[in-house]
Amino acid sequence: MNKNEIEQLTLKILYAEKVISPPVDAERIAEISYDLEIDVLKLKNTDDLASIDFNHKKIILNEIHEDKFNKNLGLRNFTIAHEMGHWFLHKNLPQENLFDEDTLGVKDYKIERQADYFATCLLMPEKFVRAEFKKLTNNKLLKIRFFLKSAVEIMAKKFCVSKQAMEIRLSNELKLIYIDKNRNFYLSEKEFLEESGQQKLF
């Protein structure tokens, strides 16, 4: 699936769930609407946040990272949505090509990017993000970069995603903010290029 097809799929899911505003509860949708069990077990690869068991319709959160999930509910929500992405996009792919036998983790980079994009579109639909960002940036204080950073944090909490995920959505994908190498935030590309001294966007 290409990005547009993935986005349309997530919009259909949100429509079916009657979601009209953030946050989107990935765990509720997975368990109640699609009968995907959420379990916490120790995975062989300690770096993996989670995995999916297609045969048993189970999303497995890595027990080793349980404290991290408990402290960062946005990370947990995004991780579950990512694994849902594998379910919707990859459950019919040949399993021998999909998994690393040593770790039981999905190994293909393209497949991982697709699952990430699914999670992004499901939890941070463009329409919702633009609307919420417009409300916040109507405040003149947000012209001050400190407050712009605060706005990103506010949005991350509202959408129940990590701050990093929201930054990527706002900057790399929707171009609503610009972030330089020193982590200064800008509302316009012109301001970014003039004040950061950088010649191009990341």
N, C-alpha and C positions, 0 to 999 in steps of 0.2 A: 504493500500500500504506500502511496505517496502521502505527503503532508496534508494536502487538501482532503484526501479520502479519510485519513485518520481523524482530522478535525470534524468532518461531517459525521463520522461514526460517534464521536463523543457528544456532539450536539443532539443526536438521536437518543442517546442514553439519557442525557439531561432532560430532554423533552418528555421521555417516557416516565422519568422519575419526578416530573413536575417541579424541577429545581428552577427557581426564578431569581435567586440571589445567593451570594456566597455566605457561609462556606459550603463546600460539597463534601459530604461524609462518605469517603471511599469505602470504609469498612462496612457501613450500613448497606450500601448499594451492592457490594460484593456478596455479603452474607445473605441478605434478605431477597434481593432481586435475582441474583445469579447463582445462589446456592454454593458459593465458594467459601469453604471453611478457612478461618484464620487461626493459625496455630503458632506457638513459639517453641522452637526446637533448636538444638545446636547443629549448625551446618559444618561440614568438613572444612570448607574454606572460611576461615575466620574473618576475612575481609568482606565477604558478601553480607549485605544487609538482609537479604531475603532470597527466596527461591520459590518456584511454583511446581507443584506436583500435578501434572495434567491428568494422570490416571485417576487420582483420588480427589480431584477438584479442590485442592488445598493450597493456600498461600502460606508459606512458612517464613516467619520472621526469625532471624538469627538470634538465639538466646544470648549470645555473647554481647549483642548490642542492645539488650533490653533496657538498660539504664539510659542509654542515649535516646531511645524511643520515648521513654517515660518523661524525659526532660524536654524533649522537642517533639511535641505532638504533630507539628507541621511535617517533620521528617517522616514520622510514622505514616501520616496520611498520604504523603507523596509516594512512599515506598510501596504501600498497599496498592495505590493507583497504578504504579509502574508494573507491578506483578499482574494486575488486572489487564494491563496492556498486552502482556504476553499471552494471557488467556484469550483475549478477543482477536489478536493479530496472528498468533503463532501456534495455536493448539493443533492445527492441521498440518504443520510442517513435519517432515521426517525427523523423528526424535534423535536418530543417530547423528544427524547433522547439527542438531540444536544444542545439545548438552555436552559439557566437558565431563567425561566419565569419572575423572578423579575427584571432582568437587560437586558434581550435580548442579553446576551453575550454568546459566545460559552464556555461551561463549562468543557469539557473533557480534561484532561491534555495531553493524548496521541494525541488527535486531534490537540491541540495547537502546540505540538512539530512537528507534521507532517506539519502544515502550516508554521511554522518557517523554517523547512528544505526546503520546497518548495521555500520560499522567498530567502533563502541562495543560493540555486542552481541556481535559476533564475537570481539573481543579481550578484552573484559571482561564475560563472562556474569555476570548478577546472582548466580547461585548461587555461582560461584567467588569473586566479589568479597566477598560477605557472609561467606563462610567464612574467607577470608584476613584480612579486617578483624577478625573476631571473635577470631582467634588473636592478632593484634597488640594489640588493645585490652584483652585480658585482663591485660596488663601495667599495673600501677598507675602506672608512670612516665608513661604516656601521658595521664594527667590533666594533666600539665604540657604546655603548648601546644608547647613546643619539640620534645618527643618525639612529639607528634601529627603535627607537620609532617614529622618524620623518618619516621614510619610511612607517610605518603602517598608519600614518595620511595622507601621500600622496596617498596611495592606497585607503583609505576610501573615499577621495575626488574624485579620479579618477573613482571609481565604484559607486559613489553616494550612499553610505551607511554610517551608523554611525561608529565611530571609534571602539565602542564596538563590533559591528557586524563583522567588519573586523578582530579584534583581535581574536574573537572566531573562525572564519573561518581559520585563519592562524595557530592558536595554537591548539585548541581542536580537530579540524577536519582534517586539512592537515599536522599538525606537522612540519610546516616550521619555526616556532619560538616557544620559550618556555618562559613563564612568571612566575617569582617566586612570593611569597606572598608579597614581598616588591616592586612589579611592576618593577623589573629589567628584561630586555629582553635579550634573548640569541638566537644564530643561530643554536646551536647544543644541543642535549640532554646531551652529555658528559660534555660540558661546564656548562650547567644548573646544573647538579648533582654535579659537582666538586666545582663550585663557589657559588652556592646558599646555600649549606649546607643542602638542602632538600634531603630526601632519595627516593622520588618518585615524579612523575608528578601528577598534579591535575587531 
